[in-house]
């Protein structure tokens, strides 16, 4: 039990530090259309995708696309309504958990399921 209390203390300190940096607010306020029209983001991103295609690193390319899709999905109205008035909506969380498990299973399959 002492280990669980110590772990809670460590995680609460890490959570407080992450919130104090302001990164979650910055991520919420990202202008996606502006980001993908900004050459300082677009040129390195296209370079990364081109490099991954050139190296034929399709697993990594799929992982990049999954992260982009998850980032887009996190900004949808469905995700914004998972918590209403401080109460977690369990009927909305279960499909998200099932989708996350499917994506994790797919990633594990990519790296360990085939040679």
HELIX and SHEET records of a PDB file:
HELIX    1   1 UNK A    2  UNK A   21  1                                  20    
HELIX    2   2 UNK A   23  UNK A   28  1                                   6    
HELIX    3   3 UNK A   32  UNK A   35  1                                   4    
HELIX    4   4 UNK A   39  UNK A   54  1                                  16    
HELIX    5   5 UNK A   58  UNK A   74  1                                  17    
HELIX    6   6 UNK A   77  UNK A   80  1                                   4    
HELIX    7   7 UNK A   90  UNK A  108  1                                  19    
HELIX    8   8 UNK A  109  UNK A  113  3                                   5    
SHEET    1   A 2 UNK A  83  UNK A  84  0                                        
SHEET    2   A 2 UNK A  87  UNK A  88 -1                                        
END                                                                             
